Amino acid sequence: MTLVGRNEDSSGVYEIHQEGAALITYTGSSPDELQELGVQQLRPVDAGSVEQDDAHWYEYGVNGHSCGIYEGDGFARIDGITYELH
């Protein structure tokens, strides 16, 4: 499992991991108290399937990875590849 995204703010900690064709998200009040929030399957799609302008993506990249979640949900962009989430 590879940590590809992370965010920490006043609402807590949010981590995004990729394991094969799955996106696994964790959340918690601190890095030591993370709990699995959900698992979504990643299906590569043509980048033209969704708006690619950075203004429409929430960026969480970490550890040299780029990781964005589309503002309307349903899509992720990891290291330049756009995925539909299932």
GIPE-V800906 format. One record per residue. N is the residue number from 0. PHI is phi in whole degrees, -180 to 180 (NA if undefined). PSI is psi in whole degrees, 0 to 359 (999 if undefined). OMEGA is omega in degrees with one decimal (999 if undefined). Layout:
BEGIN
n:N phi:PHI psi:PSI omega:OMEGA
n:N phi:PHI psi:PSI omega:OMEGA
END
This chain:
BEGIN
n:0 phi:NA psi:135 omega:-176.2
n:1 phi:-117 psi:127 omega:175.2
n:2 phi:-75 psi:116 omega:-178.2
n:3 phi:-115 psi:345 omega:-179.2
n:4 phi:-151 psi:149 omega:-179.1
n:5 phi:-156 psi:144 omega:173.7
n:6 phi:-145 psi:139 omega:176.3
n:7 phi:-137 psi:124 omega:178.1
n:8 phi:-148 psi:195 omega:-175.4
n:9 phi:-64 psi:340 omega:179.2
n:10 phi:-88 psi:352 omega:177.7
n:11 phi:129 psi:202 omega:-176.3
n:12 phi:-113 psi:140 omega:-179.7
n:13 phi:-134 psi:124 omega:177.7
n:14 phi:-124 psi:145 omega:178.2
n:15 phi:-121 psi:124 omega:179.5
n:16 phi:-119 psi:148 omega:174.0
n:17 phi:-115 psi:130 omega:174.8
n:18 phi:-133 psi:102 omega:-175.8
n:19 phi:62 psi:236 omega:-178.9
n:20 phi:-98 psi:27 omega:179.8
n:21 phi:-124 psi:143 omega:173.9
n:22 phi:-110 psi:121 omega:-176.5
n:23 phi:-117 psi:125 omega:-179.0
n:24 phi:-110 psi:144 omega:178.8
n:25 phi:-128 psi:149 omega:176.4
n:26 phi:-144 psi:155 omega:178.2
n:27 phi:-178 psi:174 omega:-179.2
n:28 phi:-80 psi:343 omega:177.1
n:29 phi:-154 psi:165 omega:-180.0
n:30 phi:-60 psi:334 omega:-179.3
n:31 phi:-84 psi:353 omega:-175.4
n:32 phi:-122 psi:33 omega:-178.7
n:33 phi:-74 psi:140 omega:175.5
n:34 phi:-127 psi:146 omega:180.0
n:35 phi:-64 psi:127 omega:179.1
n:36 phi:-93 psi:321 omega:-179.2
n:37 phi:-178 psi:162 omega:176.3
n:38 phi:-125 psi:128 omega:178.2
n:39 phi:-127 psi:141 omega:177.7
n:40 phi:-81 psi:141 omega:179.8
n:41 phi:-101 psi:126 omega:176.1
n:42 phi:-123 psi:112 omega:180.0
n:43 phi:-58 psi:138 omega:177.5
n:44 phi:-134 psi:163 omega:174.6
n:45 phi:-62 psi:136 omega:-178.4
n:46 phi:-56 psi:334 omega:179.4
n:47 phi:-72 psi:356 omega:179.9
n:48 phi:-70 psi:342 omega:-177.2
n:49 phi:-150 psi:151 omega:178.7
n:50 phi:-53 psi:129 omega:-177.1
n:51 phi:-102 psi:353 omega:179.3
n:52 phi:-58 psi:130 omega:-176.2
n:53 phi:-55 psi:336 omega:-179.8
n:54 phi:-65 psi:343 omega:-177.7
n:55 phi:-99 psi:5 omega:-175.2
n:56 phi:-124 psi:141 omega:171.5
n:57 phi:-95 psi:120 omega:-175.1
n:58 phi:-97 psi:131 omega:-178.0
n:59 phi:-130 psi:16 omega:-173.2
n:60 phi:-53 psi:146 omega:179.6
n:61 phi:-155 psi:160 omega:177.1
n:62 phi:57 psi:36 omega:178.9
n:63 phi:81 psi:4 omega:178.9
n:64 phi:-100 psi:148 omega:168.6
n:65 phi:-101 psi:135 omega:-177.8
n:66 phi:-147 psi:118 omega:178.9
n:67 phi:-128 psi:146 omega:175.4
n:68 phi:-115 psi:129 omega:-177.1
n:69 phi:-66 psi:141 omega:-176.1
n:70 phi:-60 psi:332 omega:-179.9
n:71 phi:-94 psi:10 omega:-176.3
n:72 phi:63 psi:174 omega:176.2
n:73 phi:90 psi:348 omega:-179.5
n:74 phi:-139 psi:149 omega:173.4
n:75 phi:-132 psi:152 omega:177.0
n:76 phi:-128 psi:113 omega:-177.5
n:77 phi:-123 psi:121 omega:178.4
n:78 phi:49 psi:43 omega:174.4
n:79 phi:86 psi:358 omega:178.5
n:80 phi:-106 psi:131 omega:178.8
n:81 phi:-94 psi:133 omega:-179.2
n:82 phi:-124 psi:145 omega:167.6
n:83 phi:-91 psi:137 omega:-178.7
n:84 phi:-96 psi:135 omega:178.3
n:85 phi:-126 psi:999 omega:999
END
